[in-house]
Amino acid sequence: MESSPSISLTENAAIYDEKHLQTWSTPLAQFIIANPLNFIEHDTSGWPEAEEAVLEVLESWLAARSSKSLWIQTDSSSGEYPTSLSDIAAGIVEIALELRIPVLVFFCDWPDEYPGTTIANQERKCFADLICSLIRQLIQVLPEEQIGWNKFSKGQFQALVSLCGELDTVAAVKLFHDLLQCAPTLLFIVLDGLEHLQDTEDTSVSEEMMRLTELLGNFMQGGQQEISDRVVKLLLTTSGDCEAVENLQMQLGEDIADSVVMTGAGKGLSPVLPLDYVFDSNNQDDDE
């Protein structure tokens, strides 16, 4: 039997090769509609502004030396997308890119913007886009070599897609969680618009969204991470309420999770741009 050249087993762990994971995950690209980073505009003169209360919480979230989750939501849903919070999320991604911090990002559009003959089919394609995009992005930022708690194989990736081309979202969510255990010691995750995948016509989609956020919560809390000093900054932005995000925040508790509501009153606005200085200065203090 031909052995896999990418897996070197030790007694309790496996050393993976990032290039092999990229190759194995190539079939997932068919479910990705667009490069999420295309949403980011690199013209800093057009960066968004935020209310003072939002800016203060963002600064605290960035400056924290430990893993933190932040949920920013508007007080009501406008029904439009992208929103002003999408611009703030994009600004945070821009900061991570400029500081060369590994970042996973997804801007979740309304499912009816996806191709499909039924809304249920569009919802499934939307969630497939989300989870496959996160998996592919995560693989790209994994360290060159990392001893993890999980063993990965070509067959594991092949099993994600059926012979008729359907994605096994349950297995995909689990794989994403397993890959997270090998994530870099500093990681940003920015997710915008997850409220678009709640109360779905295909109930399995909203169930998988709840499961995904629960596993993100487990990861933020530590779980079986081998690297105990890993710092994860999770930013969630929604227009109105989102049950999956609310459950995640409750799971994490107030020591890790914070939240703020942007009223959209348009008063006391301050630019988001200086936030990169907040994080960079804090990072330099740690090095001294």
Sequence and secondary structure as in RCSB ss.txt:
>XXXX:A:sequence
MESSPSISLTENAAIYDEKHLQTWSTPLAQFIIANPLNFIEHDTSGWPEAEEAVLEVLESWLAARSSKSLWIQTD
SSSGEYPTSLSDIAAGIVEIALELRIPVLVFFCDWPDEYPGTTIANQERKCFADLICSLIRQLIQVLPEEQIGWN
KFSKGQFQALVSLCGELDTVAAVKLFHDLLQCAPTLLFIVLDGLEHLQDTEDTSVSEEMMRLTELLGNFMQGGQQ
EISDRVVKLLLTTSGDCEAVENLQMQLGEDIADSVVMTGAGKGLSPVLPLDYVFDSNNQDDDE
>XXXX:A:secstr
    TT EE SS EE  HHHHHHHTGGGGGG  S GGGG    GGG  EEEHHHHHHHHHHHH SS EEEEEEES
S  S SS HHHHHHHHHHHHHHHTT  EEEEE   GGGS  SSHHHHHHHHHHHHHHHHHHHHHHHS SS EESS
   HHHHHTTB TTS B HHHHHHHHHHHHTT  SEEEEEEE GGGGSS SSHHHHHHHHHHHHHHHHHHH TT 
S TT EEEEEEEESS  HHHHHHHHHH TTTEEEEEE     SEEESTTHHHHHHHHHHHHH 
